[in-house]
């Protein structure tokens, strides 16, 4: 019990080192004031850990080497700081001018971050006498920390995009075509082109993917054939999208030209493997007892699938479609050579309803890519952030709509 105050003090100092070093890794501030605080805090944490270890009942030949190694690593970091080896001008230069270079503002917070993790681990091990309970606590802490860091990273990305892009959002920006190669005007043609292209990709990929999944799971009798097709589909799902773009350039553009139809087909082909795999898992989740009960009542195979299996698997199927929508919305490489143009040409409509699928269109991804190319040459940074914000908003809005529909079907399921 005498060790608890020392260990809680060490934990508090280690958490301080962890939080501040992580913040410095992200924000890259000046470290003149923080470095002495880190040095003193790390030294104090090591002293508290050593004192609590020798007072506790955990001293043994088995635990001493583990603690000694961590103390040695943290002491080496302290020595680098105290001796001046790590100073404000320290930098690991990239060889031959290629690759990344790491300077003092990155290396020191990274070392402190690593040392804080070691101190937290040692303090928890001493609290639980290096037992299995202590290892369990460390694992759960690591899992929770991973979840928190993931949320912080995603939230940070969204915050930066919203912060930098919200200032340029206006009615004119959303409803006017761009002018002067994106330096003026808006992104209306890019929004419409993206929506029509994603819709076309879904029209092409959803029936084919869902139909293939139904055949493989409900009709095909050959387990070996199913396994081979599933492996092939999984491999196809991992093919880089630029390869699909090359295929579209070689074959689709030959027949349909650079057009909305070519882009929709190539995006649909990219989505088919994802939809097949997710729909197969959704169909597997439907209990066989429902199929057997339907067949026992005299229903045919197709009636069973249409009236029983598909409604029960609809939430999982819609999940696959949601993933496909998000994937199609974010692809740039496949449509660069098959569908898009940077000109502000509006989507031509037939009878005011159906788009002309044989014309090239603008696209939010391609529009953003071109604005990024122009950074540094023209003042388009704010418009680039605004385009990114609109793109993310459209993807999130589409996903939210699909999730609402999926939950509507899920409430009707009962077995």
C-alpha positions as CSV (number, residue, x, y, z in Angstrom):
1,X,0.0,0.0,0.0
2,X,3.0,2.3,0.6
3,X,3.8,2.2,-3.1
4,X,0.4,3.4,-4.3
5,X,1.1,7.2,-3.9
6,X,4.4,6.8,-5.6
7,X,2.9,4.8,-8.5
8,X,0.0,7.1,-8.9
9,X,2.4,10.1,-9.0
10,X,4.4,8.3,-11.7
11,X,1.3,7.5,-13.7
12,X,0.2,11.2,-13.5
13,X,3.6,12.4,-14.7
14,X,3.6,9.7,-17.5
15,X,0.2,10.7,-18.7
16,X,1.3,14.3,-18.8
17,X,4.3,13.3,-20.9
18,X,2.1,11.2,-23.2
19,X,-0.5,13.9,-23.8
20,X,2.0,16.7,-24.4
21,X,4.2,14.7,-26.6
22,X,1.3,13.5,-28.7
23,X,0.0,17.1,-29.1
24,X,3.5,18.2,-30.1
25,X,3.8,15.5,-32.7
26,X,0.5,16.7,-34.3
27,X,0.9,20.5,-33.8
28,X,4.7,20.9,-34.1
29,X,5.1,23.8,-31.7
30,X,8.3,25.3,-30.4
31,X,9.8,23.1,-27.7
32,X,12.1,25.6,-25.9
33,X,9.8,25.7,-22.8
34,X,8.5,22.1,-23.0
35,X,11.9,20.3,-23.3
36,X,13.1,21.2,-19.7
37,X,9.7,20.2,-18.3
38,X,9.9,16.9,-20.2
39,X,13.4,16.3,-18.9
40,X,12.5,16.9,-15.3
41,X,9.2,15.0,-15.5
42,X,10.8,11.9,-17.1
43,X,13.5,11.9,-14.4
44,X,11.0,12.2,-11.6
45,X,8.8,9.4,-13.1
46,X,11.8,7.1,-13.3
47,X,12.8,7.8,-9.7
48,X,9.2,7.1,-8.5
49,X,9.0,3.9,-10.5
50,X,12.4,2.6,-9.1
51,X,11.4,3.6,-5.5
52,X,8.0,1.9,-5.7
53,X,9.5,-1.2,-7.3
54,X,12.0,-1.8,-4.5
55,X,9.4,-1.1,-1.8
56,X,6.8,-3.5,-3.5
57,X,6.7,-7.2,-3.4
58,X,7.4,-7.5,-7.1
59,X,11.2,-7.7,-6.8
60,X,12.4,-10.9,-8.4
61,X,14.9,-12.2,-10.9
62,X,12.1,-12.5,-13.4
63,X,10.8,-9.0,-13.2
64,X,14.1,-7.1,-12.7
65,X,15.4,-7.5,-16.3
66,X,12.1,-6.3,-17.8
67,X,12.2,-3.2,-15.6
68,X,15.9,-2.6,-16.1
69,X,15.5,-2.6,-19.9
70,X,12.8,0.1,-19.8
71,X,14.8,2.1,-17.3
72,X,17.9,1.9,-19.6
73,X,15.9,3.1,-22.6
74,X,14.4,6.0,-20.7
75,X,17.8,6.9,-19.2
76,X,19.3,6.9,-22.7
77,X,16.7,9.4,-23.8
78,X,17.4,11.6,-20.8
79,X,21.1,11.4,-21.5
80,X,20.5,12.5,-25.1
81,X,18.6,15.5,-23.8
82,X,20.9,16.4,-21.0
83,X,24.1,16.1,-23.0
84,X,22.9,18.4,-25.7
85,X,23.0,15.7,-28.4
86,X,19.4,16.5,-29.1
87,X,19.3,20.2,-29.7
88,X,17.2,22.6,-31.7
89,X,19.4,22.2,-34.8
90,X,19.5,18.4,-34.7
91,X,18.2,16.8,-37.9
92,X,18.5,13.4,-39.6
93,X,18.9,14.4,-43.2
94,X,17.5,12.5,-46.1
95,X,20.1,10.6,-48.2
96,X,20.8,12.1,-51.6
97,X,18.0,14.6,-51.1
98,X,15.4,11.8,-51.4
99,X,12.8,10.9,-48.8
100,X,11.9,12.5,-45.6
101,X,14.1,14.4,-43.1
102,X,13.4,14.3,-39.3
103,X,14.3,17.3,-37.2
104,X,14.4,18.1,-33.5
105,X,10.7,19.1,-33.4
106,X,9.7,15.6,-34.5
107,X,12.4,13.4,-32.9
108,X,12.2,14.7,-29.3
109,X,8.4,14.4,-28.9
110,X,8.5,10.9,-30.5
111,X,11.1,9.8,-28.0
112,X,9.2,11.3,-25.1
113,X,6.0,9.6,-26.4
114,X,7.8,6.2,-26.4
115,X,9.3,6.8,-22.9
116,X,5.9,7.8,-21.5
117,X,4.4,4.5,-22.7
118,X,7.2,2.5,-21.1
119,X,6.7,4.4,-17.8
120,X,2.9,3.8,-17.9
121,X,3.5,0.1,-18.6
122,X,6.0,-0.3,-15.7
123,X,3.8,1.6,-13.2
124,X,0.8,-0.7,-14.0
125,X,3.0,-3.8,-13.8
126,X,4.2,-2.8,-10.4
127,X,0.7,-2.0,-9.2
128,X,-0.4,-5.5,-10.2
129,X,2.9,-7.2,-9.2
130,X,3.7,-8.2,-12.8
131,X,0.7,-10.6,-12.8
132,X,-1.6,-11.7,-15.5
133,X,-4.1,-9.2,-14.3
134,X,-1.6,-6.4,-15.0
135,X,-1.0,-7.7,-18.5
136,X,-4.8,-7.8,-19.0
137,X,-5.1,-4.2,-17.9
138,X,-2.3,-3.2,-20.3
139,X,-4.0,-4.9,-23.2
140,X,-7.3,-3.3,-22.5
141,X,-5.6,0.1,-22.1
142,X,-3.9,-0.3,-25.4
143,X,-7.1,-1.3,-27.1
144,X,-9.0,1.7,-25.6
145,X,-6.1,4.0,-26.5
146,X,-6.1,2.8,-30.1
147,X,-9.8,3.6,-30.4
148,X,-9.3,7.0,-28.9
149,X,-6.4,7.8,-31.1
150,X,-8.4,6.7,-34.2
151,X,-11.3,8.9,-33.3
152,X,-8.9,11.8,-32.6
153,X,-7.2,11.4,-36.0
154,X,-10.5,11.2,-37.8
155,X,-11.9,14.0,-35.9
156,X,-8.8,16.1,-36.5
157,X,-9.0,15.5,-40.2
158,X,-12.6,16.5,-40.3
159,X,-12.0,19.5,-38.1
160,X,-9.2,20.8,-40.3
161,X,-11.2,20.3,-43.5
162,X,-14.2,22.1,-42.0
163,X,-12.1,24.9,-40.5
164,X,-10.3,25.6,-43.7
165,X,-13.2,25.0,-46.1
166,X,-16.2,26.5,-44.4
167,X,-15.2,30.1,-45.2
168,X,-15.5,29.6,-49.0
169,X,-18.9,27.8,-48.9
170,X,-21.7,30.0,-50.3
171,X,-24.7,29.6,-52.5
172,X,-22.8,30.9,-55.5
173,X,-19.9,28.4,-54.8
174,X,-22.4,25.5,-54.8
175,X,-24.6,26.6,-57.7
176,X,-22.2,28.3,-60.2
177,X,-19.7,26.6,-62.6
178,X,-16.0,27.3,-62.1
179,X,-14.2,30.0,-64.1
180,X,-10.6,30.8,-64.9
181,X,-9.5,27.2,-64.2
182,X,-11.0,27.1,-60.7
183,X,-9.8,30.5,-59.6
184,X,-13.4,31.9,-59.6
185,X,-16.9,30.6,-59.7
186,X,-18.1,27.5,-58.0
187,X,-18.3,23.7,-58.4
188,X,-21.9,23.1,-59.5
189,X,-20.9,21.1,-62.6
190,X,-18.5,19.0,-60.5
191,X,-21.3,18.2,-58.0
192,X,-23.8,17.1,-60.7
193,X,-21.2,15.1,-62.5
194,X,-20.2,13.2,-59.3
195,X,-23.8,12.5,-58.4
196,X,-24.7,11.2,-61.9
197,X,-21.5,9.1,-62.1
198,X,-22.1,7.5,-58.7
199,X,-25.7,6.8,-59.5
200,X,-24.7,5.2,-62.8
201,X,-22.1,3.1,-61.0
202,X,-24.7,1.8,-58.5
203,X,-27.2,1.0,-61.3
204,X,-24.6,-1.1,-63.0
205,X,-22.9,-2.8,-60.0
206,X,-25.8,-3.4,-57.6
207,X,-27.9,-5.8,-59.8
208,X,-24.8,-7.7,-61.0
209,X,-23.2,-7.9,-57.5
210,X,-26.4,-8.9,-55.7
211,X,-27.4,-11.4,-58.5
212,X,-23.9,-13.0,-58.4
213,X,-24.1,-13.3,-54.6
214,X,-27.5,-14.9,-54.8
215,X,-26.4,-17.5,-57.3
216,X,-23.2,-18.4,-55.5
217,X,-24.9,-18.8,-52.1
218,X,-28.4,-20.1,-53.0
219,X,-28.1,-21.9,-56.3
220,X,-24.6,-23.1,-56.9
221,X,-24.0,-26.7,-55.7
222,X,-20.3,-26.9,-56.2
223,X,-18.4,-25.9,-53.1
224,X,-15.1,-26.0,-55.0
225,X,-16.4,-23.7,-57.7
226,X,-17.8,-21.3,-55.1
227,X,-14.5,-21.2,-53.2
228,X,-12.5,-20.5,-56.5
229,X,-14.9,-17.7,-57.5
230,X,-14.8,-16.2,-54.0
231,X,-11.0,-16.2,-54.0
232,X,-11.0,-14.6,-57.5
233,X,-13.5,-12.0,-56.4
234,X,-11.4,-11.2,-53.3
235,X,-8.3,-10.8,-55.5
236,X,-10.2,-8.6,-57.9
237,X,-11.3,-6.5,-54.9
238,X,-7.6,-5.8,-54.1
239,X,-6.6,-4.7,-57.6
240,X,-5.5,-1.1,-57.7
241,X,-8.1,1.2,-59.2
242,X,-5.6,2.6,-61.7
243,X,-5.5,-0.8,-63.4
244,X,-9.3,-0.5,-63.9
245,X,-8.6,2.9,-65.4
246,X,-6.1,1.5,-67.8
247,X,-8.7,-1.2,-68.8
248,X,-11.3,1.5,-69.3
249,X,-9.0,3.5,-71.5
250,X,-8.1,0.5,-73.6
251,X,-11.6,-0.8,-74.2
252,X,-14.5,1.4,-73.0
253,X,-13.1,4.7,-74.4
254,X,-12.7,2.9,-77.8
255,X,-16.5,2.4,-78.0
256,X,-18.0,5.1,-75.8
257,X,-15.4,7.7,-75.8
258,X,-14.5,9.8,-72.7
259,X,-18.0,10.0,-71.3
260,X,-20.3,9.6,-68.3
261,X,-21.1,6.1,-69.5
262,X,-17.5,4.9,-69.6
263,X,-16.9,6.3,-66.1
264,X,-20.0,4.8,-64.6
265,X,-19.2,1.4,-66.1
266,X,-15.6,1.4,-64.8
267,X,-16.7,2.5,-61.3
268,X,-19.4,-0.2,-61.4
269,X,-16.8,-2.8,-62.2
270,X,-14.7,-1.6,-59.3
271,X,-17.7,-1.9,-56.9
272,X,-18.9,-5.4,-58.0
273,X,-16.4,-7.4,-55.9
274,X,-17.2,-5.4,-52.8
275,X,-21.0,-5.9,-53.2
276,X,-20.6,-9.6,-54.0
277,X,-18.6,-10.3,-50.8
278,X,-20.8,-8.2,-48.5
279,X,-24.0,-9.7,-49.9
280,X,-22.7,-13.2,-49.5
281,X,-22.1,-12.5,-45.8
282,X,-25.5,-11.1,-45.5
283,X,-27.1,-14.1,-47.1
284,X,-25.1,-16.4,-44.8
285,X,-26.5,-14.6,-41.8
286,X,-30.1,-15.7,-42.7
287,X,-30.9,-18.9,-40.7
288,X,-31.5,-22.0,-42.8
289,X,-34.6,-22.7,-40.8
290,X,-36.4,-19.8,-42.5
291,X,-35.6,-21.3,-45.9
292,X,-36.7,-24.8,-44.8
293,X,-40.0,-23.5,-43.3
294,X,-40.8,-21.6,-46.5
295,X,-40.1,-24.7,-48.7
296,X,-42.1,-26.9,-46.3
297,X,-45.1,-24.6,-46.9
298,X,-44.9,-25.2,-50.6
299,X,-43.0,-22.1,-51.8
300,X,-40.6,-22.5,-54.7
301,X,-36.9,-21.8,-54.5
302,X,-37.3,-18.3,-56.1
303,X,-40.3,-17.5,-54.0
304,X,-38.3,-18.4,-50.8
305,X,-35.4,-16.2,-51.9
306,X,-37.7,-13.2,-52.9
307,X,-40.1,-13.3,-50.0
308,X,-38.0,-14.6,-47.2
309,X,-34.2,-14.5,-47.8
310,X,-33.8,-11.2,-49.5
311,X,-35.9,-9.2,-47.0
312,X,-34.0,-10.8,-44.1
313,X,-30.6,-10.1,-45.7
314,X,-31.6,-6.6,-46.8
315,X,-29.7,-4.7,-44.0
316,X,-26.4,-6.5,-44.9
317,X,-27.0,-6.0,-48.6
318,X,-27.6,-2.3,-48.2
319,X,-24.4,-2.1,-46.1
320,X,-22.5,-3.5,-49.2
321,X,-24.2,-0.9,-51.4
322,X,-23.2,1.8,-48.8
323,X,-19.6,0.7,-49.0
324,X,-19.8,0.8,-52.8
325,X,-21.2,4.3,-52.8
326,X,-18.4,5.5,-50.6
327,X,-15.8,3.7,-52.8
328,X,-17.2,5.1,-56.0
329,X,-17.4,8.6,-54.6
330,X,-13.7,8.7,-53.8
331,X,-12.1,7.2,-56.9
332,X,-10.1,9.4,-59.1
333,X,-7.6,7.3,-61.1
334,X,-10.2,5.2,-63.0
335,X,-12.2,8.2,-64.3
336,X,-9.3,10.4,-65.2
337,X,-8.9,8.8,-68.6
338,X,-12.5,7.6,-69.1
339,X,-15.0,10.2,-68.1
340,X,-13.9,13.5,-66.7
341,X,-12.9,16.9,-68.0
342,X,-11.9,20.1,-66.2
343,X,-14.0,22.3,-68.3
344,X,-17.1,23.7,-66.7
345,X,-19.5,22.0,-69.2
346,X,-22.9,21.4,-67.6
347,X,-24.4,18.0,-67.8
348,X,-26.7,17.9,-70.8
349,X,-30.1,16.5,-70.0
350,X,-32.4,14.6,-72.4
351,X,-36.0,15.7,-71.8
352,X,-34.8,17.5,-68.7
353,X,-34.5,14.3,-66.8
354,X,-32.0,11.8,-68.3
355,X,-28.4,12.9,-68.6
356,X,-26.6,12.5,-71.9
357,X,-24.3,9.5,-71.0
358,X,-22.1,10.0,-74.0
359,X,-20.7,13.4,-72.9
360,X,-17.7,13.9,-70.6
361,X,-18.5,15.4,-67.2
362,X,-16.8,17.2,-64.4
363,X,-16.2,15.5,-61.1
364,X,-15.4,16.6,-57.6
365,X,-12.4,14.3,-57.1
366,X,-10.9,15.3,-60.4
367,X,-11.7,19.0,-59.8
368,X,-10.0,18.8,-56.4
369,X,-7.0,17.1,-58.0
370,X,-6.5,19.9,-60.5
371,X,-6.9,22.6,-57.8
372,X,-4.1,20.8,-55.8
373,X,-1.9,20.9,-59.0
374,X,-2.4,24.7,-59.1
375,X,-1.5,25.3,-55.5
376,X,1.5,27.7,-55.2
377,X,0.9,29.0,-58.7
378,X,-2.6,30.5,-58.2
379,X,-4.7,31.4,-55.2
380,X,-6.9,28.3,-55.1
381,X,-6.2,26.9,-51.7
382,X,-9.4,28.0,-50.1
383,X,-11.5,26.6,-53.0
384,X,-9.6,23.3,-52.7
385,X,-10.5,23.0,-49.1
386,X,-14.1,24.0,-49.9
387,X,-14.3,21.3,-52.6
388,X,-13.0,18.7,-50.2
389,X,-15.6,19.7,-47.6
390,X,-18.4,19.4,-50.2
391,X,-17.1,16.0,-51.3
392,X,-17.0,14.7,-47.7
393,X,-20.5,16.1,-47.0
394,X,-21.9,14.4,-50.1
395,X,-20.3,11.1,-49.1
396,X,-21.5,11.3,-45.5
397,X,-25.0,12.5,-46.6
398,X,-25.3,9.5,-49.0
399,X,-24.2,7.1,-46.4
400,X,-26.5,8.5,-43.8
401,X,-29.5,8.1,-46.2
402,X,-28.5,4.5,-46.9
403,X,-28.1,3.8,-43.2
404,X,-31.6,5.2,-42.5
405,X,-33.0,2.9,-45.1
406,X,-31.0,0.0,-43.8
407,X,-32.3,0.5,-40.2
408,X,-35.8,0.7,-41.6
409,X,-35.5,-2.8,-43.0
410,X,-33.7,-4.0,-39.9
411,X,-36.6,-3.1,-37.7
412,X,-38.9,-5.4,-39.7
413,X,-36.6,-8.5,-39.2
414,X,-37.6,-10.9,-36.4
415,X,-36.4,-14.4,-36.0
